[in-house]
């Protein structure tokens, strides 16, 4: 016999978003926290990587991520808001998983492919977030934000492609042994 599940509507919090602009600003706070957390986490991934091309790709993305933080600050400024971070539970989970992967793999090719897997999960989260935020910015006619969000989205997609290429061309085969 199947157990009945009772579905209920979640009540909105007192400070819940009331319109798209509120949701947009709240989501900017979320990704701002995520990018700042990533700036702190990427050096550990780079230090634990052994493949030189992977280390270089992570180094490049550290610089890009710092630029992503600056672009988000420019978005807040264009909205007349102070840049504010709100803990992003999704990014925290992805970063925790990345740390676990490093702890659960031996240094070398196997850890390198684990780092790539963890990094690509982060990239995919960021790609979906920046795509959504760009769609909101377009509807809200927030041109400065739209320009910045699309620039970051493009960099996130390129980083994902670089990681895929690294995994496919050498590292996955090395890790097989």
NORFEN-V551136 format. One record per residue. N is the residue number from 1. RES is the residue in three letters. PSI is psi in radians with two decimals (NA if undefined). OMEGA is omega in whole degrees, -180 to 180 (NA if undefined). D_CENTER is the distance of its C-alpha to the mean C-alpha in Angstrom with 1 decimal. Layout:
n = (N	N)
res = (RES	RES)
psi = (PSI	PSI)
omega = (OMEGA	OMEGA)
d_center = (D_CENTER	D_CENTER)
//
This chain:
n = (1	2	3	4	5	6	7	8	9	10	11	12	13	14	15	16	17	18	19	20	21	22	23	24	25	26	27	28	29	30	31	32	33	34	35	36	37	38	39	40	41	42	43	44	45	46	47	48	49	50	51	52	53	54	55	56	57	58	59	60	61	62	63	64	65	66	67	68	69	70	71	72	73	74	75	76	77	78	79	80	81	82	83	84	85	86	87	88	89	90	91	92	93	94	95	96	97	98	99	100	101	102	103	104	105	106	107	108	109	110	111	112	113	114	115	116	117	118	119	120	121	122	123	124	125	126	127	128	129	130	131	132	133	134	135	136	137	138	139	140	141	142	143	144	145	146	147	148	149	150	151	152	153	154	155	156	157	158	159	160	161	162	163	164	165	166	167	168	169	170	171	172	173	174	175	176	177)
res = (UNK	UNK	UNK	UNK	UNK	UNK	UNK	UNK	UNK	UNK	UNK	UNK	UNK	UNK	UNK	UNK	UNK	UNK	UNK	UNK	UNK	UNK	UNK	UNK	UNK	UNK	UNK	UNK	UNK	UNK	UNK	UNK	UNK	UNK	UNK	UNK	UNK	UNK	UNK	UNK	UNK	UNK	UNK	UNK	UNK	UNK	UNK	UNK	UNK	UNK	UNK	UNK	UNK	UNK	UNK	UNK	UNK	UNK	UNK	UNK	UNK	UNK	UNK	UNK	UNK	UNK	UNK	UNK	UNK	UNK	UNK	UNK	UNK	UNK	UNK	UNK	UNK	UNK	UNK	UNK	UNK	UNK	UNK	UNK	UNK	UNK	UNK	UNK	UNK	UNK	UNK	UNK	UNK	UNK	UNK	UNK	UNK	UNK	UNK	UNK	UNK	UNK	UNK	UNK	UNK	UNK	UNK	UNK	UNK	UNK	UNK	UNK	UNK	UNK	UNK	UNK	UNK	UNK	UNK	UNK	UNK	UNK	UNK	UNK	UNK	UNK	UNK	UNK	UNK	UNK	UNK	UNK	UNK	UNK	UNK	UNK	UNK	UNK	UNK	UNK	UNK	UNK	UNK	UNK	UNK	UNK	UNK	UNK	UNK	UNK	UNK	UNK	UNK	UNK	UNK	UNK	UNK	UNK	UNK	UNK	UNK	UNK	UNK	UNK	UNK	UNK	UNK	UNK	UNK	UNK	UNK	UNK	UNK	UNK	UNK	UNK	UNK)
psi = (2.35	2.37	2.42	2.35	2.38	2.04	2.42	2.66	2.40	2.27	2.52	2.50	2.89	-0.69	0.46	2.60	2.35	-0.31	3.13	-0.65	-0.74	-0.79	-0.72	-0.89	-0.69	-0.72	-0.58	-0.71	-0.69	-0.88	-0.47	-0.79	-0.76	-0.80	-0.70	-0.66	-0.65	-0.66	-0.63	-0.55	-0.57	-0.68	-0.59	-0.70	-0.73	-0.75	-0.60	-0.24	2.62	-0.48	2.24	-0.68	-0.65	-0.77	-0.74	-0.73	-0.71	-0.73	-0.78	-0.70	-0.46	-0.82	-0.77	-0.71	-0.65	-0.64	-0.61	-0.72	-0.79	-0.69	-0.69	-0.69	-0.65	-0.64	-0.87	-0.79	-0.75	-0.41	-0.05	0.45	2.65	2.38	2.20	2.34	2.46	2.22	2.28	1.82	-0.61	-0.85	-0.68	-0.75	-0.74	-0.71	-0.67	-0.73	-0.72	-0.73	-0.73	-0.73	-0.74	-0.66	-0.47	0.18	2.56	2.55	2.54	-2.73	-0.66	-0.70	-0.68	-0.78	-0.53	-0.71	-0.72	-0.77	-0.79	-0.75	-0.65	-0.56	-0.73	-0.82	-0.75	-0.67	-0.79	-0.70	-0.80	-0.67	-0.85	-0.60	-0.77	-0.81	-0.66	-0.69	-0.73	-0.82	-0.65	-0.82	-0.67	-0.06	0.68	1.46	-0.73	-0.81	-0.79	-0.83	-0.82	-0.75	-0.70	-0.63	-0.77	-0.74	-0.78	-0.76	-0.67	-0.72	-0.72	-0.71	-0.77	-0.75	-0.71	-0.77	-0.72	-0.79	-0.77	-0.78	-0.81	-0.62	-0.51	-0.85	-0.71	-0.69	-0.71	-0.66	-0.36	-0.60	NA)
omega = (-179	177	178	175	179	178	179	175	177	176	178	175	-180	-177	-178	178	-179	179	-176	180	177	-180	178	-179	178	180	175	178	-180	-178	175	177	-177	-179	179	177	180	177	180	-175	-175	179	177	177	-180	-179	-178	177	178	180	-176	179	177	178	179	179	179	178	179	-177	174	179	178	-178	175	177	178	177	-180	179	178	177	177	176	179	-179	-179	177	-178	-178	173	177	-176	179	174	-175	179	-178	-180	-180	178	178	179	178	176	179	178	178	178	179	180	180	-174	178	176	176	-179	-174	-177	177	179	179	174	177	178	180	180	-179	180	174	177	-179	-179	175	-179	179	-180	180	-179	176	178	-180	178	178	177	-178	180	-180	-178	-180	177	-171	180	178	-179	179	-179	-178	179	177	179	178	179	179	179	178	179	178	178	178	178	180	178	-179	178	-179	-175	-173	-178	-165	180	179	178	-176	-177	-175	NA)
d_center = (42.1	38.6	37.4	36.9	33.6	33.7	31.0	30.7	29.0	26.6	28.1	26.1	25.6	27.7	24.9	23.4	22.3	25.5	24.4	21.6	21.5	21.0	18.2	16.6	17.1	15.9	12.6	12.3	13.0	10.3	7.4	9.7	9.9	6.3	6.5	10.0	9.4	7.4	10.5	12.7	11.4	11.3	15.1	15.9	14.4	16.3	19.4	19.4	19.1	22.6	22.3	22.8	20.8	17.8	18.3	18.7	15.5	13.5	15.7	15.1	11.3	12.1	14.3	12.0	9.3	12.5	13.4	10.3	11.5	15.0	14.4	13.1	16.2	18.2	17.2	18.3	21.4	22.3	22.2	24.5	22.2	21.4	17.7	16.9	14.1	14.2	12.8	9.9	11.5	8.9	6.5	9.9	11.1	8.6	9.5	13.0	13.2	12.3	15.0	17.4	17.1	18.2	20.9	22.1	22.6	25.2	24.4	24.7	23.6	22.7	20.3	18.9	18.2	16.7	14.3	13.5	13.1	10.7	8.6	9.0	8.0	4.4	5.1	7.0	5.1	3.6	7.2	8.8	7.8	8.9	11.7	12.9	12.9	14.8	17.2	17.8	18.4	20.8	22.8	23.0	24.1	21.7	22.2	20.6	17.4	17.6	18.2	15.3	12.7	14.3	14.3	10.6	10.2	12.9	11.4	8.3	11.0	13.3	11.2	10.9	14.6	15.5	14.2	16.1	19.1	19.2	19.2	21.7	24.0	24.7	22.6	22.9	26.7	27.0	25.4	27.8	30.8)
//
